[in-house]
């Protein structure tokens, strides 16, 4: 299952002008409330001075330093004008009252600034903790992503939520162009697309503020790793003020760094896979070349030797040499057929021609294809009289049976019997054909690779390309069937072919 995307806290959209006005209005409201209370409650004016000071300190928890300075000045003016007798006039203050007012003003300023500094530090720590938590969730989500697309989807969702906007992710394609990823939630207009290319070219972040009627702040952040730009992340925040806070910019840069690390990791993984594929291709090429050259050399030598001697021999010896030529020719034919069959499978050009078939027909044809390869081996065939017809490609099945019989002959001692049977499985939905030998069997450590190309068993009594079982599996899968390997009771290997079974109401015409 894909990793669950954590829900980061959204960053506030910056509106400096409105935020400052709101703080000044809040200061004015607090001072006004205290002044009205002083009018209504007959208490000594100096007591209300302490109340004003308490109000200023309380405001420090909500507003910045300049509004606090405004609060101190406004409270002194309101206290002198509306609270100290005579009220509603700026009374002349004596030295004692002047010292008191001056002390109050200084204490209000100092207390306000200290409280504001503590508040700023607390806000900074809170933002730093939020940034660390967000980056932790992002890193954990990206590390658990199984594919590049899944990781980019998680990063885009977090960026949209955190910055309250939409995100476009553009990666550099092999030709050097920026390619918009389908995980993006933002479609860039021509202007921003050009800026994204510029950000990629200069490896620097670019900020753009769109014009009305749809003003939006768009940041284009290059995704770079090790000095190489891998793409660009563009984030658009509708109706946002152009200026991002320092914390927001740092978080955006960290986001870009994490996404660039994900892209680099996936590119390195893809490069390793390409190297493995290239190495495997080279290994298979060498194996095929060595195997083909070795396999061709033996029958060609037999053909050449028999051809040189046949002209000098007569009678029975001449017939024996002709038989050797025929056997070598059949071996070459099987080799070429296997190579062609494997090529068709890998090219995806195999198109089975399914028709109603009788198992007895292609079993007989498969034996005929092998000629003398099964000479001296008892072949036991068990097919029930009521064995139904089934859909298959007769030509492919002939090759399948021939390869299985030849495989049994190559991996068992001479004169060892081979059992061949057919029937319908208990479910009635599949027909099966089994080829069982009584040799040493296939070791457990070799079974996982038995159907792979160029795999030859350790107990093989004859050489070969190791393509036979790979072709068997490919031909069966192409017909909608399957092949399974099991142990033969008493020792040996049993290969079972399965094909879908469809009951037909009428006998198909020959």
SVG drawing of the C-alpha trace seen along z (x, -y; Angstrom):
<svg xmlns="http://www.w3.org/2000/svg" viewBox="-24 -73 60 127">
<polyline fill="none" stroke="black" stroke-width="0.4" points="0.0,0.0 1.3,-3.5 2.6,-5.4 0.1,-7.6 0.6,-11.3 1.1,-13.2 -1.0,-16.3 1.4,-19.2 0.2,-22.5 -0.4,-25.3 1.8,-28.3 0.1,-31.6 -0.2,-33.8 1.7,-37.0 -0.3,-40.2 2.0,-42.7 -0.1,-45.8 -3.3,-44.3 -1.5,-42.5 0.1,-45.8 -3.2,-47.7 -4.9,-45.0 -2.3,-45.2 -2.7,-49.0 -6.5,-48.7 -6.2,-46.0 -3.9,-48.3 -6.4,-51.2 -9.3,-49.0 -7.5,-47.8 -6.5,-51.3 -10.1,-52.6 -11.6,-49.8 -9.4,-50.6 -10.1,-54.3 -13.9,-53.8 -13.6,-51.5 -11.6,-54.3 -14.5,-56.7 -17.1,-54.3 -15.2,-53.1 -14.1,-55.8 -10.7,-54.6 -7.5,-56.5 -5.8,-57.6 -2.5,-55.8 -4.4,-52.5 -5.5,-52.9 -1.8,-53.6 -1.1,-50.0 -4.0,-48.8 -2.7,-50.6 0.7,-49.0 -0.9,-45.5 -2.8,-46.1 0.5,-47.1 2.2,-43.9 -0.8,-41.8 -0.6,-43.4 3.0,-42.2 1.7,-38.7 -0.2,-39.5 1.4,-42.5 4.9,-43.6 7.3,-46.1 6.1,-49.2 2.5,-48.7 3.8,-48.3 5.5,-51.6 2.3,-53.1 0.4,-51.5 2.8,-53.1 2.4,-56.5 -1.4,-56.2 -1.8,-55.0 0.2,-57.9 -1.9,-60.4 -5.2,-58.7 -4.2,-58.4 -3.3,-62.1 -6.2,-63.4 -9.1,-61.2 -8.2,-59.7 -6.0,-62.2 -8.0,-65.1 -9.2,-67.4 -10.5,-64.9 -10.9,-65.6 -8.0,-68.0 -4.2,-67.8 -3.5,-68.8 -0.3,-70.3 1.8,-67.7 4.1,-68.4 7.5,-66.9 6.1,-63.9 3.5,-63.1 6.0,-63.7 8.4,-61.2 5.6,-58.8 4.5,-59.2 8.0,-59.0 8.7,-55.9 5.5,-54.3 6.4,-55.1 9.9,-53.6 8.7,-50.5 6.0,-50.0 8.5,-50.3 11.0,-47.9 8.4,-45.4 6.8,-45.5 10.1,-45.0 11.2,-42.2 7.9,-40.4 7.9,-41.0 11.4,-39.6 10.4,-36.5 7.3,-36.2 9.5,-36.4 11.8,-33.8 8.9,-31.5 7.4,-32.0 10.8,-31.4 11.2,-28.1 7.7,-27.1 8.3,-27.7 11.6,-25.9 9.9,-22.9 7.1,-23.0 9.7,-23.1 11.6,-20.2 8.5,-18.2 7.3,-18.9 10.6,-17.9 10.7,-14.8 7.3,-13.7 8.3,-14.6 11.6,-12.6 9.9,-9.6 7.1,-9.7 9.6,-10.0 11.9,-7.3 8.9,-4.9 7.7,-5.7 8.1,-2.8 8.2,-4.8 9.2,-8.3 5.6,-9.1 4.4,-8.1 7.1,-10.2 6.3,-13.2 2.6,-12.8 3.3,-12.8 5.6,-15.8 3.1,-17.8 0.2,-17.1 2.3,-18.3 3.5,-21.4 -0.1,-22.3 -1.3,-21.9 1.7,-23.6 1.9,-26.7 -1.8,-26.9 -1.3,-26.9 -0.8,-24.7 2.4,-23.1 3.9,-22.2 6.8,-19.8 8.9,-19.9 11.8,-17.5 14.6,-17.7 14.0,-15.1 16.8,-13.3 16.7,-16.0 17.3,-18.8 13.7,-20.2 11.5,-20.6 8.7,-18.1 5.6,-18.7 4.9,-15.7 1.3,-14.4 1.4,-14.6 1.3,-18.4 -1.7,-20.5 -0.6,-23.7 -0.5,-24.4 2.0,-27.2 1.1,-30.0 3.7,-31.0 5.2,-33.7 5.8,-31.4 6.9,-28.6 9.6,-30.8 10.6,-31.8 10.8,-28.1 13.2,-27.6 15.2,-30.6 15.4,-29.2 16.6,-25.9 19.2,-27.6 20.5,-30.0 20.1,-27.5 18.5,-30.3 15.1,-30.8 12.8,-33.3 9.8,-35.1 6.9,-36.4 3.8,-38.3 1.0,-38.1 -1.1,-41.1 -4.9,-41.5 -7.5,-40.2 -5.8,-37.1 -2.8,-38.3 -0.7,-35.3 2.7,-34.9 4.6,-32.2 8.0,-30.9 10.2,-28.9 12.7,-26.8 15.4,-24.8 15.7,-21.2 19.4,-20.7 21.7,-18.0 25.5,-18.1 25.4,-21.2 23.2,-19.6 19.7,-21.0 17.3,-18.0 14.1,-20.0 12.1,-23.0 9.3,-23.2 6.9,-26.0 4.4,-27.0 1.6,-29.5 -0.2,-31.2 -3.3,-33.0 -4.0,-36.5 -0.7,-36.3 1.5,-39.2 4.8,-39.0 7.0,-38.7 7.6,-35.3 9.0,-35.2 12.5,-33.9 11.1,-30.8 8.9,-30.1 11.7,-30.5 14.0,-28.2 11.2,-25.6 10.7,-25.9 14.4,-25.4 14.4,-22.4 11.4,-21.0 13.2,-21.4 16.3,-19.7 14.3,-16.7 12.5,-16.3 15.9,-16.6 17.3,-13.8 14.3,-11.7 14.8,-12.3 18.6,-11.6 17.9,-8.4 15.5,-7.2 17.9,-8.2 20.7,-6.2 18.4,-3.2 17.4,-3.4 21.1,-3.7 21.9,-0.6 19.1,1.3 20.3,0.3 23.8,1.5 22.5,4.8 20.4,5.2 23.4,4.4 25.6,6.9 22.9,9.6 22.5,8.9 26.2,9.2 26.3,12.4 23.5,13.9 25.1,12.9 28.3,14.7 26.4,17.7 24.4,17.9 27.4,17.5 29.4,20.2 26.5,22.5 25.5,22.1 29.1,22.5 29.5,25.7 26.1,27.1 26.7,26.5 30.2,27.9 29.2,31.4 26.5,32.2 28.5,30.4 31.5,32.6 29.3,35.7 27.8,34.6 31.3,33.9 32.7,37.2 29.7,39.2 29.7,37.5 33.4,38.2 33.0,41.9 29.7,42.7 31.1,42.5 33.6,45.3 31.2,47.6 28.5,50.0 25.7,52.0 24.8,51.9 27.7,49.5 26.4,47.1 22.9,47.2 24.5,46.5 26.3,43.5 23.1,42.2 21.4,42.7 24.1,40.6 23.6,37.8 19.8,37.9 20.3,37.8 22.7,34.9 20.4,33.1 17.5,33.5 19.7,32.1 20.5,29.1 16.8,28.7 15.9,28.8 18.6,26.2 17.4,23.8 13.8,24.3 14.6,23.5 16.5,20.4 13.7,19.2 11.0,20.0 12.9,18.1 13.3,15.1 9.5,15.1 8.8,15.2 11.1,12.3 9.8,10.3 6.2,10.8 5.4,12.1 3.9,15.4 0.2,15.6 -1.3,19.0 -3.9,20.4 -6.2,22.2 -8.4,25.0 -9.9,28.2 -7.2,30.7 -6.7,34.4 -3.9,35.0 -3.0,38.2 -2.2,36.4 0.4,33.9 1.9,36.5 2.5,38.7 3.9,35.7 6.2,34.7 7.7,38.2 8.1,38.2 10.0,34.8 12.6,36.4 13.4,39.3 16.1,41.6 16.6,39.3 14.4,41.6 15.8,44.8 16.1,47.5 13.9,45.7 10.5,47.3 7.7,44.7 4.6,45.4 1.5,43.5 -1.8,43.4 -4.6,41.5 -8.2,42.3 -10.6,43.3 -13.0,40.5 -10.2,37.9 -12.1,34.8 -10.9,32.4 -9.6,29.1 -8.5,25.7 -4.8,25.5 -2.3,24.7 -1.3,28.1 2.1,26.9 3.1,25.3 2.0,28.3 4.1,30.6 7.2,28.5 6.3,28.4 6.0,32.2 9.1,32.7 11.1,30.4 9.8,32.1 10.6,35.6 14.0,34.5 14.6,32.9 13.7,36.2 16.1,38.1 19.0,35.7 18.6,35.8 18.1,39.6 20.4,42.6 20.1,44.6 17.3,47.2 15.3,45.2 11.6,45.1 9.5,42.0 5.8,41.8 3.3,39.7 -0.3,39.3 -3.3,37.0 -6.7,36.2 -9.0,33.7 -8.3,32.3 -10.9,32.7 -12.3,29.2 -13.3,30.1 -11.9,26.7 -8.5,27.8 -7.0,30.6 -3.5,31.8 -0.6,33.6 2.2,35.0 5.7,36.0 7.5,37.9 11.0,39.3 12.7,41.6 16.1,40.0 17.8,38.1 15.3,35.3 15.9,31.5 17.6,30.2 15.6,27.7 18.2,24.9 17.8,25.2 14.0,25.2 13.5,21.4 15.5,21.0 14.5,24.1 12.3,22.2 14.8,19.5 16.9,19.2 20.2,20.9 19.7,23.1 21.2,26.6 20.8,29.1 23.8,30.4 22.8,34.1 22.4,33.6 23.8,36.4 23.9,34.3 24.8,30.8 22.2,28.2 21.4,24.5 19.2,24.6 16.3,23.1 13.9,26.0 12.0,25.5 12.0,21.7 10.2,22.3 7.8,24.8 6.7,22.2 6.5,19.4 4.4,21.5 2.0,22.6 1.5,19.1 0.8,17.9 -2.1,20.4 -3.6,19.3 -2.1,22.4 0.7,23.1 3.4,25.6 4.3,26.9 7.2,29.0 6.8,31.7 8.7,34.7 8.1,38.2 7.2,40.8 10.3,42.9 12.6,40.3 12.6,38.1 10.9,34.9 7.3,34.5 6.3,31.7 2.5,31.1 1.0,29.0 -2.4,27.3 -4.8,25.8 -8.3,24.4 -11.0,27.0 -14.2,25.9 -17.0,28.4 -18.3,28.4 -21.7,29.7 -20.9,30.9 -17.9,32.7 -15.8,30.3 -15.5,31.1 -12.1,32.5"/>
</svg>
